[in-house]
Amino acid sequence: MFSIPKLLVFFLIILLVWYGFKFIERQNHLSKDRKKKPKRESAGDSSKFQKDEVEDLVKCPKCGNYFSSGSSCTICMSE
């Protein structure tokens, strides 16, 4: 009824299934880590501007328009 070759094949199948599940679980864990990492890494790098490119704007006292501090208001100049 139970022969040694049948038992060896049975244990081989059990080992294949066991290691197959371990492999799939490891792949799922790695893919979750890959999905999380870009979000964490890109959170600090998501800005389009470098620190040198950031410039404060000045509000025009007449019209309320915002413009660069090195230039003049474009709305008040056109009136």
N, CA, C and O atoms as a Tinker XYZ file with bonds, in Angstrom:
   316  protein
     1  N      0.825000   -1.179000    0.000000    73     2
     2  CA     0.000000    0.000000    0.000000    64     1     3
     3  C      0.876000    1.253000    0.000000    63     2     4     5
     4  O      0.749000    2.075000   -0.908000    81     3
     5  N      1.757000    1.428000    0.980000    73     3     6
     6  CA     2.704000    2.535000    1.007000    64     5     7
     7  C      4.083000    1.994000    0.677000    63     6     8     9
     8  O      4.646000    1.194000    1.424000    81     7
     9  N      4.609000    2.431000   -0.429000    73     7    10
    10  CA     5.957000    2.006000   -0.781000    64     9    11
    11  C      6.896000    3.205000   -0.623000    63    10    12    13
    12  O      6.464000    4.355000   -0.556000    81    11
    13  N      8.151000    2.906000   -0.567000    73    11    14
    14  CA     9.152000    3.967000   -0.374000    64    13    15
    15  C      9.138000    4.970000   -1.531000    63    14    16    17
    16  O      9.210000    6.169000   -1.263000    81    15
    17  N      9.053000    4.561000   -2.783000    73    15    18
    18  CA     8.996000    5.557000   -3.863000    64    17    19
    19  C      7.767000    6.468000   -3.761000    63    18    20    21
    20  O      7.854000    7.666000   -4.033000    81    19
    21  N      6.618000    5.891000   -3.367000    73    19    22
    22  CA     5.414000    6.717000   -3.232000    64    21    23
    23  C      5.580000    7.736000   -2.105000    63    22    24    25
    24  O      5.173000    8.889000   -2.245000    81    23
    25  N      6.178000    7.313000   -0.987000    73    23    26
    26  CA     6.393000    8.238000    0.118000    64    25    27
    27  C      7.387000    9.335000   -0.261000    63    26    28    29
    28  O      7.205000   10.492000    0.116000    81    27
    29  N      8.429000    8.981000   -1.000000    73    27    30
    30  CA     9.398000    9.980000   -1.434000    64    29    31
    31  C      8.755000   11.012000   -2.376000    63    30    32    33
    32  O      9.018000   12.210000   -2.266000    81    31
    33  N      7.926000   10.541000   -3.287000    73    31    34
    34  CA     7.225000   11.456000   -4.197000    64    33    35
    35  C      6.269000   12.342000   -3.408000    63    34    36    37
    36  O      6.157000   13.536000   -3.686000    81    35
    37  N      5.586000   11.770000   -2.434000    73    35    38
    38  CA     4.653000   12.523000   -1.596000    64    37    39
    39  C      5.398000   13.627000   -0.832000    63    38    40    41
    40  O      4.946000   14.772000   -0.811000    81    39
    41  N      6.527000   13.295000   -0.210000    73    39    42
    42  CA     7.304000   14.298000    0.510000    64    41    43
    43  C      7.915000   15.336000   -0.435000    63    42    44    45
    44  O      8.044000   16.506000   -0.074000    81    43
    45  N      8.282000   14.918000   -1.617000    73    43    46
    46  CA     8.795000   15.853000   -2.607000    64    45    47
    47  C      7.719000   16.864000   -3.002000    63    46    48    49
    48  O      7.992000   18.058000   -3.122000    81    47
    49  N      6.500000   16.374000   -3.200000    73    47    50
    50  CA     5.385000   17.267000   -3.532000    64    49    51
    51  C      5.118000   18.240000   -2.387000    63    50    52    53
    52  O      4.887000   19.427000   -2.616000    81    51
    53  N      5.151000   17.734000   -1.156000    73    51    54
    54  CA     4.939000   18.607000    0.001000    64    53    55
    55  C      6.022000   19.681000    0.067000    63    54    56    57
    56  O      5.723000   20.849000    0.312000    81    55
    57  N      7.283000   19.290000   -0.152000    73    55    58
    58  CA     8.374000   20.261000   -0.137000    64    57    59
    59  C      8.232000   21.293000   -1.257000    63    58    60    61
    60  O      8.470000   22.482000   -1.042000    81    59
    61  N      7.849000   20.844000   -2.435000    73    59    62
    62  CA     7.662000   21.786000   -3.542000    64    61    63
    63  C      6.560000   22.794000   -3.237000    63    62    64    65
    64  O      6.717000   23.984000   -3.509000    81    63
    65  N      5.461000   22.334000   -2.683000    73    63    66
    66  CA     4.361000   23.237000   -2.337000    64    65    67
    67  C      4.813000   24.203000   -1.242000    63    66    68    69
    68  O      4.535000   25.400000   -1.317000    81    67
    69  N      5.510000   23.689000   -0.223000    73    67    70
    70  CA     5.983000   24.524000    0.885000    64    69    71
    71  C      6.914000   25.623000    0.393000    63    70    72    73
    72  O      6.723000   26.796000    0.715000    81    71
    73  N      7.917000   25.243000   -0.387000    73    71    74
    74  CA     8.861000   26.236000   -0.886000    64    73    75
    75  C      8.233000   27.147000   -1.938000    63    74    76    77
    76  O      8.654000   28.293000   -2.094000    81    75
    77  N      7.243000   26.655000   -2.648000    73    75    78
    78  CA     6.506000   27.498000   -3.594000    64    77    79
    79  C      5.768000   28.609000   -2.873000    63    78    80    81
    80  O      5.800000   29.760000   -3.307000    81    79
    81  N      5.103000   28.274000   -1.774000    73    79    82
    82  CA     4.405000   29.287000   -0.990000    64    81    83
    83  C      5.397000   30.273000   -0.364000    63    82    84    85
    84  O      5.126000   31.473000   -0.308000    81    83
    85  N      6.523000   29.781000    0.097000    73    83    86
    86  CA     7.531000   30.684000    0.658000    64    85    87
    87  C      8.040000   31.654000   -0.409000    63    86    88    89
    88  O      8.228000   32.838000   -0.133000    81    87
    89  N      8.261000   31.157000   -1.616000    73    87    90
    90  CA     8.735000   32.004000   -2.705000    64    89    91
    91  C      7.694000   33.064000   -3.062000    63    90    92    93
    92  O      8.032000   34.235000   -3.235000    81    91
    93  N      6.433000   32.654000   -3.170000    73    91    94
    94  CA     5.361000   33.604000   -3.502000    64    93    95
    95  C      5.221000   34.654000   -2.411000    63    94    96    97
    96  O      5.049000   35.836000   -2.711000    81    95
    97  N      5.291000   34.243000   -1.158000    73    95    98
    98  CA     5.186000   35.183000   -0.053000    64    97    99
    99  C      6.352000   36.180000   -0.067000    63    98   100   101
   100  O      6.152000   37.366000    0.192000    81    99
   101  N      7.542000   35.716000   -0.362000    73    99   102
   102  CA     8.701000   36.593000   -0.442000    64   101   103
   103  C      8.538000   37.596000   -1.582000    63   102   104   105
   104  O      8.870000   38.771000   -1.424000    81   103
   105  N      8.032000   37.145000   -2.723000    73   103   106
   106  CA     7.815000   38.046000   -3.851000    64   105   107
   107  C      6.765000   39.103000   -3.517000    63   106   108   109
   108  O      6.923000   40.270000   -3.876000    81   107
   109  N      5.698000   38.701000   -2.834000    73   107   110
   110  CA     4.671000   39.668000   -2.440000    64   109   111
   111  C      5.241000   40.703000   -1.477000    63   110   112   113
   112  O      4.938000   41.892000   -1.580000    81   111
   113  N      6.059000   40.248000   -0.550000    73   111   114
   114  CA     6.664000   41.157000    0.422000    64   113   115
   115  C      7.605000   42.136000   -0.269000    63   114   116   117
   116  O      7.607000   43.323000    0.059000    81   115
   117  N      8.400000   41.662000   -1.213000    73   115   118
   118  CA     9.318000   42.533000   -1.938000    64   117   119
   119  C      8.576000   43.541000   -2.806000    63   118   120   121
   120  O      8.988000   44.697000   -2.904000    81   119
   121  N      7.486000   43.111000   -3.436000    73   119   122
   122  CA     6.742000   44.048000   -4.277000    64   121   123
   123  C      6.063000   45.119000   -3.439000    63   122   124   125
   124  O      5.937000   46.259000   -3.886000    81   123
   125  N      5.621000   44.777000   -2.230000    73   123   126
   126  CA     5.043000   45.793000   -1.348000    64   125   127
   127  C      6.099000   46.789000   -0.923000    63   126   128   129
   128  O      5.821000   47.985000   -0.840000    81   127
   129  N      7.313000   46.316000   -0.652000    73   127   130
   130  CA     8.406000   47.212000   -0.281000    64   129   131
   131  C      8.775000   48.128000   -1.439000    63   130   132   133
   132  O      9.073000   49.304000   -1.229000    81   131
   133  N      8.759000   47.606000   -2.643000    73   131   134
   134  CA     9.092000   48.434000   -3.809000    64   133   135
   135  C      8.047000   49.511000   -4.029000    63   134   136   137
   136  O      8.375000   50.628000   -4.429000    81   135
   137  N      6.788000   49.179000   -3.769000    73   135   138
   138  CA     5.735000   50.174000   -3.949000    64   137   139
   139  C      5.808000   51.258000   -2.881000    63   138   140   141
   140  O      5.483000   52.414000   -3.151000    81   139
   141  N      6.227000   50.901000   -1.684000    73   139   142
   142  CA     6.309000   51.879000   -0.606000    64   141   143
   143  C      7.537000   52.763000   -0.736000    63   142   144   145
   144  O      7.462000   53.950000   -0.417000    81   143
   145  N      8.653000   52.238000   -1.188000    73   143   146
   146  CA     9.898000   52.995000   -1.228000    64   145   147
   147  C      9.831000   54.222000   -2.139000    63   146   148   149
   148  O     10.247000   55.298000   -1.709000    81   147
   149  N      9.333000   54.122000   -3.368000    73   147   150
   150  CA     9.304000   55.333000   -4.196000    64   149   151
   151  C      8.493000   56.462000   -3.578000    63   150   152   153
   152  O      8.838000   57.631000   -3.749000    81   151
   153  N      7.439000   56.139000   -2.876000    73   151   154
   154  CA     6.652000   57.181000   -2.241000    64   153   155
   155  C      7.454000   57.869000   -1.156000    63   154   156   157
   156  O      7.405000   59.092000   -1.030000    81   155
   157  N      8.183000   57.109000   -0.382000    73   155   158
   158  CA     8.976000   57.695000    0.686000    64   157   159
   159  C     10.152000   58.482000    0.120000    63   158   160   161
   160  O     10.450000   59.581000    0.589000    81   159
   161  N     10.805000   57.934000   -0.865000    73   159   162
   162  CA    11.971000   58.604000   -1.431000    64   161   163
   163  C     11.570000   59.835000   -2.223000    63   162   164   165
   164  O     12.239000   60.865000   -2.141000    81   163
   165  N     10.496000   59.750000   -2.984000    73   163   166
   166  CA    10.112000   60.863000   -3.824000    64   165   167
   167  C      9.401000   61.952000   -3.050000    63   166   168   169
   168  O      9.210000   63.048000   -3.577000    81   167
   169  N      8.997000   61.685000   -1.803000    73   167   170
   170  CA     8.323000   62.718000   -1.022000    64   169   171
   171  C      9.247000   63.902000   -0.813000    63   170   172   173
   172  O      8.792000   65.044000   -0.882000    81   171
   173  N     10.516000   63.674000   -0.563000    73   171   174
   174  CA    11.462000   64.761000   -0.397000    64   173   175
   175  C     11.919000   65.346000   -1.712000    63   174   176   177
   176  O     12.313000   66.511000   -1.758000    81   175
   177  N     11.878000   64.575000   -2.783000    73   175   178
   178  CA    12.354000   65.010000   -4.087000    64   177   179
   179  C     11.221000   65.403000   -5.023000    63   178   180   181
   180  O     11.461000   65.621000   -6.211000    81   179
   181  N      9.989000   65.501000   -4.520000    73   179   182
   182  CA     8.852000   65.725000   -5.397000    64   181   183
   183  C      8.766000   67.167000   -5.887000    63   182   184   185
   184  O      8.062000   67.442000   -6.858000    81   183
   185  N      9.461000   68.084000   -5.243000    73   183   186
   186  CA     9.428000   69.477000   -5.657000    64   185   187
   187  C     10.115000   69.639000   -7.005000    63   186   188   189
   188  O     11.154000   69.031000   -7.264000    81   187
   189  N      9.531000   70.455000   -7.848000    73   187   190
   190  CA    10.111000   70.697000   -9.165000    64   189   191
   191  C     11.271000   71.690000   -9.087000    63   190   192   193
   192  O     12.082000   71.780000  -10.008000    81   191
   193  N     11.342000   72.422000   -7.999000    73   191   194
   194  CA    12.309000   73.498000   -7.892000    64   193   195
   195  C     13.426000   73.141000   -6.926000    63   194   196   197
   196  O     13.218000   72.457000   -5.925000    81   195
   197  N     14.593000   73.614000   -7.249000    73   195   198
   198  CA    15.720000   73.524000   -6.344000    64   197   199
   199  C     15.584000   74.650000   -5.334000    63   198   200   201
   200  O     14.766000   75.552000   -5.512000    81   199
   201  N     16.373000   74.602000   -4.284000    73   199   202
   202  CA    16.315000   75.672000   -3.285000    64   201   203
   203  C     16.671000   77.016000   -3.904000    63   202   204   205
   204  O     16.123000   78.040000   -3.496000    81   203
   205  N     17.566000   77.038000   -4.869000    73   203   206
   206  CA    17.980000   78.288000   -5.491000    64   205   207
   207  C     16.897000   78.875000   -6.387000    63   206   208   209
   208  O     16.908000   80.076000   -6.658000    81   207
   209  N     15.964000   78.052000   -6.849000    73   207   210
   210  CA    14.951000   78.517000   -7.783000    64   209   211
   211  C     13.713000   79.081000   -7.100000    63   210   212   213
   212  O     12.863000   79.658000   -7.778000    81   211
   213  N     13.580000   78.938000   -5.803000    73   211   214
   214  CA    12.408000   79.418000   -5.089000    64   213   215
   215  C     12.548000   80.915000   -4.865000    63   214   216   217
   216  O     13.599000   81.393000   -4.437000    81   215
   217  N     11.476000   81.654000   -5.159000    73   215   218
   218  CA    11.525000   83.103000   -5.031000    64   217   219
   219  C     10.237000   83.585000   -4.382000    63   218   220   221
   220  O      9.151000   83.134000   -4.747000    81   219
   221  N     10.346000   84.483000   -3.439000    73   219   222
   222  CA     9.168000   85.068000   -2.802000    64   221   223
   223  C      8.559000   86.116000   -3.726000    63   222   224   225
   224  O      9.268000   86.837000   -4.427000    81   223
   225  N      7.236000   86.184000   -3.711000    73   223   226
   226  CA     6.530000   87.167000   -4.510000    64   225   227
   227  C      6.128000   88.345000   -3.638000    63   226   228   229
   228  O      5.963000   88.213000   -2.425000    81   227
   229  N      5.972000   89.507000   -4.280000    73   227   230
   230  CA     5.587000   90.726000   -3.589000    64   229   231
   231  C      4.178000   91.089000   -4.037000    63   230   232   233
   232  O      3.857000   90.997000   -5.222000    81   231
   233  N      3.335000   91.501000   -3.089000    73   231   234
   234  CA     1.959000   91.877000   -3.415000    64   233   235
   235  C      1.909000   93.371000   -3.743000    63   234   236   237
   236  O      2.444000   94.200000   -3.007000    81   235
   237  N      1.265000   93.692000   -4.849000    73   235   238
   238  CA     1.114000   95.079000   -5.262000    64   237   239
   239  C      0.113000   95.774000   -4.327000    63   238   240   241
   240  O     -0.984000   95.256000   -4.118000    81   239
   241  N      0.467000   96.921000   -3.769000    73   239   242
   242  CA    -0.462000   97.598000   -2.861000    64   241   243
   243  C     -1.684000   98.200000   -3.562000    63   242   244   245
   244  O     -2.712000   98.418000   -2.922000    81   243
   245  N     -1.585000   98.471000   -4.864000    73   243   246
   246  CA    -2.701000   99.083000   -5.597000    64   245   247
   247  C     -3.744000   98.043000   -6.023000    63   246   248   249
   248  O     -4.933000   98.202000   -5.746000    81   247
   249  N     -3.287000   96.967000   -6.705000    73   247   250
   250  CA    -4.239000   96.022000   -7.303000    64   249   251
   251  C     -4.261000   94.658000   -6.619000    63   250   252   253
   252  O     -5.189000   93.880000   -6.842000    81   251
   253  N     -3.282000   94.354000   -5.807000    73   251   254
   254  CA    -3.250000   93.064000   -5.112000    64   253   255
   255  C     -2.610000   91.945000   -5.922000    63   254   256   257
   256  O     -2.600000   90.792000   -5.489000    81   255
   257  N     -2.085000   92.270000   -7.077000    73   255   258
   258  CA    -1.413000   91.280000   -7.908000    64   257   259
   259  C     -0.064000   90.923000   -7.300000    63   258   260   261
   260  O      0.601000   91.775000   -6.710000    81   259
   261  N      0.338000   89.667000   -7.445000    73   259   262
   262  CA     1.646000   89.231000   -6.956000    64   261   263
   263  C      2.641000   89.215000   -8.106000    63   262   264   265
   264  O      2.320000   88.775000   -9.209000    81   263
   265  N      3.839000   89.693000   -7.844000    73   263   266
   266  CA     4.870000   89.729000   -8.869000    64   265   267
   267  C      6.222000   89.483000   -8.235000    63   266   268   269
   268  O      6.358000   89.517000   -7.012000    81   267
   269  N      7.220000   89.236000   -9.062000    73   267   270
   270  CA     8.570000   88.969000   -8.605000    64   269   271
   271  C      9.161000   90.231000   -7.992000    63   270   272   273
   272  O      8.880000   91.342000   -8.439000    81   271
   273  N      9.982000   90.047000   -6.962000    73   271   274
   274  CA    10.533000   91.209000   -6.262000    64   273   275
   275  C     11.474000   92.037000   -7.144000    63   274   276   277
   276  O     11.688000   93.216000   -6.858000    81   275
   277  N     12.025000   91.473000   -8.174000    73   275   278
   278  CA    12.943000   92.198000   -9.048000    64   277   279
   279  C     12.251000   92.920000  -10.183000    63   278   280   281
   280  O     12.911000   93.601000  -10.967000    81   279
   281  N     10.938000   92.791000  -10.294000    73   279   282
   282  CA    10.225000   93.430000  -11.390000    64   281   283
   283  C      9.099000   94.305000  -10.840000    63   282   284   285
   284  O      8.930000   94.426000   -9.627000    81   283
   285  N      8.335000   94.911000  -11.743000    73   283   286
   286  CA     7.212000   95.739000  -11.309000    64   285   287
   287  C      5.903000   95.044000  -11.674000    63   286   288   289
   288  O      5.894000   94.098000  -12.462000    81   287
   289  N      4.814000   95.510000  -11.106000    73   287   290
   290  CA     3.505000   94.901000  -11.317000    64   289   291
   291  C      3.092000   95.050000  -12.774000    63   290   292   293
   292  O      3.134000   96.152000  -13.321000    81   291
   293  N      2.704000   93.978000  -13.392000    73   291   294
   294  CA     2.333000   94.004000  -14.808000    64   293   295
   295  C      0.923000   94.550000  -15.004000    63   294   296   297
   296  O      0.620000   95.066000  -16.080000    81   295
   297  N      0.071000   94.457000  -14.022000    73   295   298
   298  CA    -1.311000   94.950000  -14.161000    64   297   299
   299  C     -1.349000   96.471000  -14.006000    63   298   300   301
   300  O     -2.003000   97.164000  -14.785000    81   299
   301  N     -0.652000   96.979000  -13.006000    73   299   302
   302  CA    -0.643000   98.423000  -12.791000    64   301   303
   303  C      0.086000   99.154000  -13.915000    63   302   304   305
   304  O     -0.234000  100.307000  -14.206000    81   303
   305  N      1.059000   98.505000  -14.551000    73   303   306
   306  CA     1.789000   99.137000  -15.651000    64   305   307
   307  C      0.909000   99.242000  -16.880000    63   306   308   309
   308  O      1.061000  100.174000  -17.669000    81   307
   309  N     -0.030000   98.283000  -17.063000    73   307   310
   310  CA    -0.852000   98.296000  -18.288000    64   309   311
   311  C     -2.009000   99.252000  -18.187000    63   310   312   313
   312  O     -2.650000   99.522000  -19.203000    81   311
   313  N     -2.315000   99.782000  -17.018000    73   311   314
   314  CA    -3.432000  100.731000  -16.880000    64   313   315
   315  C     -3.026000  102.116000  -17.267000    63   314   316
   316  O     -3.841000  103.037000  -17.211000    81   315
